[in-house]
Amino acid sequence: MVVKGRDRLAVSKQEAQRFDGERFNLRKLNELEDRKQYQIEITDRFAALENLRNDEDINRAWENIKENIKTSAKDSLGLQELKQHKPWFNEECLGFLDQRMQAKMQWIHDPSQSYVDNLNNVRGEASRHFENKKEDIYES
């Protein structure tokens, strides 16, 4: 049962990482005016959904809800700015990331001590490599 749960988490995390969707600036919800604007947008859009026919395809209705939430968030909150490019990140770093992911997947499928040790070693090597790359770039 634990292994199935780990597999599901691994797959869902991979799916989330592959999804290159829009990210909304949720920090704006801390501001009262922006939060009110978002609430109004959502309320108006859901009111429009209530007017749909009951015999309509349920999948289409859920798609409409999803799109309404996205549109409301984009209109009232705006999109979050993307992180700046890391000039030190290169193909070699991608190799370390791949190694780390493979070690993690091995551990997920078989949580024996040997795979735990391997994962910890690969994580340490990757972290050291990334730190060294950052130091090299920022010192020059």
N, C-alpha and C positions, 0 to 999 in steps of 0.2 A: 504494500500500500504506500509506503514512504517513497519507494522508487518511482511509482506511477506519478505521485505528486511532484517529485523532482523533475520528472520528464515533462510534465505539463508546464511547470514553471519555466523550464529551459526553453520550451517551444514558444510559450507566450512572450518570454523576454526577447527571443530572437525576432518574433513577429513585430514586437514593438520597436525594436531597433531598426528593422527594415522599413517600417512605415515612415515615410518622409513627409509627414503631414504638416499642417500649420500649427504653430505654437502661439498661444494667445498670451497677452500680457496680463496675467491674473493679478499682478500686484496692484493694478488699477482698481480692483474690487475693494481695496482698503480705503479708497477715497469715496466718501458718501455720495457725491454727485454721480460719479461713474457707476457705482453700484446701483443707484436708482435708475440710471439710464439703461443699464443691462437688464434689470428686472422688468422695466417697461417693454423693452424689445422682446424679451422672452414671452411675457404675458400676451402681447399683441400677436405674436407668431403662433402661440398655442391656441389663442382664440380663433384664429383663422383655420387651424387644423380641426377644431371641433365642428366646423361646417362641412367637413368631408362626409361622404356617404358611408354608412356602416358596412355595406357589402364590398367595400374597396379592399384590395389585396393588403393583408397585414404587413407583408414585407415592404411594400411601397409606403405604407403609413409610417413604419419605423424609420425608413430612409428619409422621409419628410421631416420627422422629428429631429433626426441627427443633423440634417442640413440646416434646419431652423436654428438649432443651438449654435452651430458653427457660424452661421451668418450673423446672428445676434452678437456673439462674442467678437467677431471681427469688426462689426459696425461700432459697437460701444466700447470695446476694450483695446482694439488694435492688435497687431501682431507683435510678438516678442522679437527683439533684435537677436540675430544669430551671433554666436560667439565668434571672436576673431580667429583668423587662421593661425595655427601654430607653425612658425617658420622652421622649427627644428624637426617636425614630424616628416619622415620620409619612408621609402620602401622597406628599409631595414626595421623601422618601427612597426610597420604593418606585419612583418614576419613575426615579431615578438607578440603582437596581438593575436595572430593566428595560433601560435604555439599555446598561448595562455587559454584561448577558447577551446582548443583541442583537449588540453589537460583538464579543463573544467568539465567538458562533456564526458570524458572518460570517468571522472570522479562521480558524475551524476549517474552514469549507467552502472558503475560498480564502486560503491563507497568504501572499498577496502583501504587499509592503511597505506599500501604502496602507492595508490593513486592520490591519496591525501598528501603524502610526502612529495610526490611528483608535482602536484598542483602548487604546493607551497614553494617548491624550488623554482618552478617556472615563473610564478608571480614575483618572487624576489629578483630573479634575473631581469625580468621585464621592467620592474620598478627602477632597478639600478641603471639599466640602459637609458630609460627615459630621463632620469635625473642627470646622468652624464651628458646626454644630448642637450638638455636645457642649459646646463652650465657652460658647455662649449659654445653654444650660440650666443648666450647673453654676455659672456666674458669677452667675446671678440667684437 
